[in-house]
Amino acid sequence: MLSDEDIDRSADEGEEEARKLEAALLAAAGASLLALRGLDARSVNMGAVGLLAKANSIVTLAGGPIGKAVSRGVAGALLLHAITEAERIAGPAAAARRAEEGIDVAAVAAAALADVRAIQRNMAESCKDAYYRAVAQARRDVATMGHDRAMARAVADMAREGLAAYAYRRRRKGGGTTTVRVPVDVGVRRAIVSSGLQAMMAEELEAAARYGRDLVEVNVTVNARPSHAAWQGQVYSISGNNPRYPKFSDACRVGDPVNGIGG
């Protein structure tokens, strides 16, 4: 199994491309805000329509570079993992054969790409939402600092806040819920790493079957969630036919995107 650092590194290029997309979208939103000569509803809404069209165009143009970056990162990490596992289980000759076989890039990157594409679409909507929040702020400030200064401040604050990859509701300990906005770089990295881990796990199980191994040991992650810590650091039977060890897929909740292995 690759180290946590190797796995995390697979998302570097994709995250960098997502940052570039975020910067382009924020620049478009800033330009739309600074172009407003009035903050009446008609002017603001017309600006929002134009901005959303521009944002969708920017997202479409960024799709190619982001897609290539994600594919390279996931496929590269998976191939390294496959070669490492082949050598660990069956020796250098098996590792050489696995390297020669290569990786089906489209297949292994499909899940990560789907998640990242969803984030890209969310970013366009987040850009529009950021525009409206900035307008609301400017309306509060315009009476005390004038139109130009109010707009400049709103644009600067919008840039500092950034866009969201996605948002979700989280329960508070004292009751009620709060909205959590996930930053673009964090959301993209999570999507790539999670998909990469799932692909690596599938490759590891395939390698075990190929070389006649039934037992697998799950490594330990520092500061793991309680639901994950429960099954880490133990040996499992892939087939479930070994009475000494629990069945891997059942014990490690394979397929559960939240509490299962690779989730």
C-alpha positions in Angstrom: 0.0 0.0 0.0 1.3 3.5 -0.8 1.9 5.9 2.1 -0.6 8.5 3.0 1.8 11.1 1.5 1.9 9.3 -1.8 -1.9 9.0 -2.0 -2.4 12.7 -1.0 0.2 13.8 -3.6 -2.0 12.3 -6.4 -4.4 15.2 -5.9 -1.8 18.0 -6.2 -2.2 18.7 -9.9 -6.0 18.5 -9.8 -6.2 20.8 -6.8 -3.9 23.4 -8.6 -6.1 23.4 -11.7 -9.2 23.9 -9.4 -7.5 26.8 -7.8 -7.0 28.4 -11.2 -10.7 27.9 -12.0 -11.7 29.5 -8.7 -9.5 32.5 -9.4 -11.0 32.9 -12.9 -14.5 32.7 -11.5 -13.8 35.2 -8.7 -12.3 37.6 -11.3 -15.4 37.4 -13.4 -17.6 38.0 -10.4 -15.5 41.0 -9.3 -15.7 42.5 -12.8 -19.5 42.1 -12.8 -19.7 43.8 -9.4 -17.5 46.7 -10.4 -19.5 47.2 -13.6 -22.6 47.9 -11.6 -23.4 51.6 -11.6 -26.5 51.1 -9.5 -27.6 48.5 -6.9 -31.3 48.4 -7.9 -32.8 45.0 -8.3 -33.0 45.2 -12.1 -29.3 46.1 -12.6 -28.2 43.5 -10.1 -30.2 40.7 -11.6 -29.1 41.5 -15.1 -25.6 41.4 -13.9 -26.2 38.0 -12.3 -27.6 36.6 -15.5 -24.5 37.7 -17.4 -22.2 36.5 -14.7 -23.7 33.0 -14.6 -23.4 32.6 -18.4 -19.7 33.8 -18.1 -19.1 31.4 -15.2 -20.5 28.4 -17.1 -18.3 29.2 -20.0 -15.2 29.5 -17.8 -16.1 26.1 -16.2 -16.5 24.5 -19.6 -13.1 25.8 -20.8 -11.4 24.5 -17.6 -12.9 21.1 -18.0 -10.1 19.8 -20.2 -7.1 20.8 -18.1 -8.8 19.7 -14.8 -9.8 16.3 -16.4 -6.3 15.6 -17.5 -4.8 16.6 -14.2 -7.2 14.3 -12.3 -6.7 11.4 -14.6 -2.9 11.7 -14.4 -2.9 11.9 -10.6 -5.2 9.0 -10.0 -3.8 6.7 -12.7 -0.2 7.5 -11.7 -0.8 6.7 -8.1 -2.7 3.5 -8.9 0.0 2.2 -11.3 2.6 2.8 -8.6 0.5 1.0 -6.1 -0.1 -1.9 -8.4 3.6 -2.4 -9.1 4.4 -2.0 -5.4 1.8 -4.7 -4.4 2.9 -7.1 -7.2 6.5 -6.9 -6.0 5.5 -7.3 -2.3 3.4 -10.3 -3.0 5.1 -12.1 -5.9 8.5 -10.4 -6.4 10.3 -8.2 -9.0 9.3 -10.3 -12.0 5.6 -9.9 -11.2 6.2 -6.1 -10.6 7.8 -5.8 -14.1 4.9 -7.6 -15.7 2.4 -5.4 -13.9 4.2 -2.3 -15.0 4.1 -3.5 -18.6 0.4 -4.1 -18.4 -0.2 -0.5 -17.4 -3.5 1.1 -16.2 -6.8 1.8 -17.9 -6.8 5.5 -17.2 -10.4 6.2 -18.2 -11.7 3.4 -16.0 -9.8 4.2 -12.8 -10.3 8.0 -13.1 -14.0 7.9 -13.9 -15.3 8.2 -10.3 -12.9 11.0 -9.4 -13.8 12.9 -12.6 -17.5 12.5 -11.9 -17.1 14.0 -8.4 -14.8 16.8 -9.7 -17.2 17.7 -12.5 -20.0 18.0 -9.9 -17.8 20.4 -7.9 -17.1 22.5 -11.1 -20.9 22.9 -11.6 -21.3 23.9 -8.0 -18.5 26.4 -8.4 -20.5 28.3 -11.1 -23.5 28.5 -8.8 -21.3 29.4 -5.9 -19.9 32.3 -8.0 -23.4 33.7 -8.5 -24.2 33.3 -4.8 -21.0 35.1 -3.9 -22.0 37.9 -6.3 -25.4 38.3 -4.5 -23.8 38.3 -1.0 -21.3 41.0 -2.1 -24.2 43.1 -3.5 -26.0 42.8 -0.1 -22.8 43.9 1.7 -22.4 46.8 -0.7 -26.0 47.9 -0.1 -25.3 48.0 3.6 -22.0 50.0 3.2 -22.9 52.4 0.4 -24.5 55.0 2.6 -21.4 55.4 4.8 -18.6 55.0 2.3 -20.1 55.8 -1.1 -20.7 53.5 -4.1 -17.1 53.0 -5.3 -15.6 52.2 -2.0 -18.5 50.0 -1.0 -18.1 47.9 -4.2 -14.3 47.7 -3.8 -14.7 46.4 -0.2 -17.4 43.9 -1.3 -15.1 42.5 -4.0 -12.1 42.2 -1.7 -14.2 40.4 0.9 -15.6 38.1 -1.7 -12.1 37.2 -2.9 -10.9 36.4 0.6 -13.9 34.2 1.3 -13.5 32.3 -1.9 -16.0 29.9 -3.5 -17.5 26.6 -2.2 -17.0 23.2 -3.7 -20.2 22.2 -2.0 -22.1 22.8 1.2 -23.9 20.6 3.7 -25.9 20.8 6.8 -24.4 19.7 10.1 -26.2 19.1 13.4 -25.1 21.3 16.4 -24.5 19.6 19.7 -26.9 22.0 21.4 -29.6 21.5 18.7 -30.3 22.8 15.3 -28.1 22.7 12.3 -25.4 24.9 10.6 -24.3 25.1 7.0 -20.7 24.0 6.3 -19.1 25.4 3.2 -16.3 23.2 1.9 -13.5 25.2 0.2 -12.7 24.4 -3.4 -9.2 23.0 -2.8 -10.4 20.8 0.1 -13.4 19.5 -1.9 -11.4 18.6 -5.0 -8.6 16.9 -3.0 -11.1 14.9 -1.0 -12.8 13.7 -4.3 -9.6 12.7 -5.9 -8.0 11.0 -2.9 -11.3 9.1 -2.0 -11.7 7.8 -5.6 -8.0 6.9 -5.7 -8.3 4.9 -2.4 -11.2 3.0 -3.8 -9.4 2.1 -7.0 -6.3 1.1 -5.0 -8.3 -1.2 -2.8 -9.9 -2.9 -5.8 -6.4 -3.3 -7.3 -5.1 -4.8 -4.1 -7.9 -7.3 -3.9 -7.4 -8.3 -7.5 -3.6 -8.8 -6.9 -4.4 -11.0 -3.9 -6.7 -13.1 -6.1 -4.2 -13.3 -8.9 -1.4 -14.5 -6.6 -3.6 -16.8 -4.5 -3.6 -14.8 -1.3 -6.7 -14.7 0.9 -5.6 -12.7 3.9 -5.2 -8.9 4.0 -4.2 -6.6 6.8 -5.7 -3.1 7.0 -3.2 -0.4 8.0 -3.8 2.1 10.7 -4.4 5.8 10.1 -3.5 8.3 12.8 -6.5 10.1 14.3 -9.0 7.9 12.4 -12.7 8.4 13.0 -14.1 6.0 15.5 -16.1 4.2 12.8 -12.9 3.6 10.9 -10.6 2.9 13.9 -12.9 -0.1 14.8 -11.6 -2.2 11.8 -8.1 -0.8 11.3 -4.9 -2.7 12.2 -6.5 -6.2 11.8 -6.2 -9.1 9.4 -9.2 -10.2 7.4 -10.2 -13.0 5.0 -11.2 -11.8 1.5 -13.3 -14.9 0.8 -14.7 -15.2 4.3 -13.9 -18.9 4.3 -11.2 -18.7 7.0 -12.8 -19.2 10.4 -9.9 -17.4 12.2 -10.5 -14.1 10.5 -13.6 -11.9 9.8 -14.7 -11.5 6.2 -13.0 -8.3 4.8 -16.0 -6.9 2.9 -18.4 -7.2 5.9 -16.0 -6.1 8.7 -14.6 -3.1 6.8 -18.0 -2.0 5.3 -16.8 -2.1 1.7 -19.0 0.2 -0.4 -20.1 2.4 2.5 -19.0 5.9 1.3 -18.9 7.4 4.8 -18.0 4.7 7.4 -16.5 2.1 5.1 -12.9 1.5 4.1 -11.7 4.1 1.6 -14.6 6.4 2.6 
